[in-house]
Amino acid sequence: MPLELTNSLRNHSIARATGPGTYTIALTDLRKNTTTETVTTADIKRIVWSTNANISIVRNSVELVSLHNTGEMRFDDWNHSIANNNNQSIVITIVTGGTIVVELSKQSTFNVDPVTGATL
């Protein structure tokens, strides 16, 4: 599977892409519960990658990062995140080959009461 998403309710999402190609992650793809959750924004908190060419992350035609070789960026350690165009889809392009894992903090709205579970 070249793109794998692991979503948590009221918590973060993890995206893993492997192999050459372009992978688009829409905000709706980050929902844990497709009937009650609407993801409004997603910030990049952490990136781990390995590639024999390069990997780029783009949002709304703006290149956010260009990655080479192997590395890790832990923005949350600096109390920071990449939030540029955070209400847009995330487009990951892997040239030649490699793997990237991205941790995303997401902001969501819900159509159920978190205490009672009643539909709003």
N, C-alpha and C positions, 0 to 999 in steps of 0.2 A: 504494500500500500504506500504510494508516494506521499500522500498527505494524511496525517492523522490529527484529529482534534480531541482533546480531553477537556470537557467543560464541567465546572462546578457551579452549583446554585449558590448565589450570593457570595461568590468567591472568584478566583482567577480561572483562566483557561490556558491550556498548553497546546501549542501547535508544533508539529514535527513534520518537516518535509525532507524527502531524500530523493536523490537522483536528478538528472538534468531536466529542466522544464520550468514552466511558470505556474505558480499556484496562487489562486485568488481566494482570500478568506473574507467573506462578507460578514457584517456584524450579526446578521441572523444566524450564521453558522456557529456563533459562540453561545447560543442559548442552551441551557441544560434542559429546561422545560419549555417546549415549543408552544404550549397553550397559555402559559401564565407569564412568561418572561419576555421583555422587549429590551434588547441591548441597545443603549443609546450612544456609548463611546467605549473605546478600548485603547489603553495606553500600553506601550511596550516597557516591561520592567526588567527583563533579563533575556540575553541572547547567548547561545552556545553554538558554535559552528566548526565545521571542518570541510575544506574544499581544496581541490587541486586546480581551481581557476578562480572564480569569484561568485559571490552571492550578493544580491541587492534586495533591499526592502523599499518599496515605493508606496505612497499613499496620495491619491488625487494628483497623479503625475509629478509628485515631488519625491525625489530620492532622499530617503532618511538615513540609510546606511549603505556602505559598500564594503563588503567583507572579503578578505583574502586569507589564505593559509588556514590556521586553526586559532581559535580564541574564545574568550568569554567576556561579556560585558554585563555587569551586575549593577544596573542603574539604581535599583532599590537600596543597595548598600550606601548610596550617596543621597538617599531620600529624593530621588529624581526618577523621571520616566520620560520616554519619547512620546509626546502628546500631540505633535504636529499633525493636523488633519485627522484627529482621533475619531471623528464621526464618519470616516470613509473606509472602504474596503482596504485590506492589506494585500499587496501583491509581492510575492517572493519569487525571485528568479534565480535559479541555480544554473550556472554555465558549466558545461562539461560534466561535473559530478560533485557530490558532496551531500552533507546533511546539516540541517539547521533545526534548533529547538528554540522556540520563542515563548516566554511566559508573558501573559497579558493580564493586566488588571482591567476589569470591565465595570461599567456603571450601567445599571439596569433599572427598569421600572417593572412593576408587577401588577397584575389585575386581580390579585387576591390579597386579603388581609393577612399579614405574616403571623398574627396572633391567633385568629380564629379560623383561618383558612377559607373564609367566606369570599365569594366573588364580589369584587368592587363594581 
